């Protein structure tokens, strides 16, 4: 959306905008689902932490150099699994709370198959894009022996 540059345009927007705003207070009378918060924080946090630690090779410093490349930090795997369990419990709780309209995360859009398929396709495209962005420079440096400046 374009922001008006001229002061007269800004005054016009300020005068014409408020009558068009929604006066509905939203979800002021609905309570926050504390169990949802208690399940989502370790769920998302555990998954992010576990993936970042597994991907970075952390926790393998005390191993022999020839064993360090093939092993993964067991704490990171444990945190990742705990995060997956908490996130699964969070999703199940949200599905149950959908019936009472008090869910923290609305999962109703996923009932439309076209929406769900489009999100899955976008996820696959982003995985392919970021995989290529990360692996292509490594390939050019390791296989072809190019310097970072030469590969562009």
N, C-alpha and C positions, 0 to 999 in steps of 0.2 A: 504494500500500500504506500502510495506517495504521501509524504508529509508536506503540507503547504509551506512555501517559503515566504510568501508575502504576508505582512502583518494583517492586512484586511482579510485574507483568506483564513488566517488562524482565528480571527474574531468570528467569522462566519461559521466555521466549524464548531467553535465553542458555543455559539448561540443555537445552532441547528442540532447539535449532538444530544444534549440532555433529554429533550422530549422523546428521542428515539431509544433511549436506554431502557432496559428491562428493569422494572421496579420490584420484581420478585426477589425476596431475600435469599433465595437458594435453599440450601440444606441446613439452615441454622438450627432447626429443632431436632435434627438427627444426631445421634451420638456416635463418637469415634469408636471403632471396634479395636479395643486394646489387644485381644488375642491375635487379630490380624497383624498389628504392628509387631507383636512379640514373635510371630512366625516369619514375617517378611524380612526383618532386619538381619537375623542370622542366616536366613535363606539366601538372599541376594549377596550379602557380605561374604558368606562362606564360599559361594560359587566364584565370585570375583577373586577372592584371596587365593583359593585353591588353584584356579587356572593360571593366575599370575605367578604363583610359586612353582608350579609344575613346568610352565613354559620357560622360566628363567633359569632352571637348573639349580635353584637354591636348595640348601640343605645337603649338598653332596660334597662339600669342601673337605670333610674329614675322611672321605673314602679314598682308595687308591686311584690314581689318575686313569688307569685303564678300566676301572669299574664305575667311575663317576659318570661317564657318558651313557651307560646303559641303565642306570638306576634313577629312581625318582624318590623324592622326599616322602616318606610315609605319613608324616604329619600333614603335608599339603593334600595328599590323597584323602586322608581322614576328614580334614576340614571340608574338602570338596564334597564328599559323600554326605556329611552332616548337612551341608548347605542344600544338597538335592533333596534330602528327606524333609527338611524344614520347608523348602519351597513347594514340595508336593503336598504337605499338610496345609500350607497357605492356600494353594489352589483349591483343595477339597473344602476348606472352610469358606472360601469365597463362593464356591458353587452352592453351598448350603445357605449362605447368607443372601444369595441372589433372590431367594424366594420371599424374604422379608424386606427386600429393598434397602438393606443396611450394609451392603458389601463395601469394603474399602476400594476394591478394584472391580469395575464393571466388566464382566466377561461375556455379556450378551452379544456383542458384535461378532464373537467367534462362532455363534450359531449360524451365521451366514457363510455358506461354503465358498462363495466367490471371494469374500473378504479374507477368509482364512487361507485360501489358496494363493491369493495375491501376496499376503504377508510371508508365506513360506517361500514363494518365488523371489521376493525381495531379499529375504534372508540368504537364500542360496546365491543370489547375485552379489550380495555384499561379501559373503565368504570368498567367492571366487575373485572379486575385485581386490580385496585386501590381501588375499593369498598371493596374487600376482604382484601387487605392489611391494610386498615384503620379500618374496622369493626371487623375483626377477633380478634385482640388484645383487643378491647373494650369488645367484647363478652366474651372472656376468663377471663377478669378481673371482669366484672360486674356479669355475670351469675355463673361462676365457682369459683369466688373469688380468682383467682390466682394473685400472685404478678407479677409485670413486669419482675423480674428476673426468676421466676418460669415458666412463659409462653415462655421464650426464645426469 
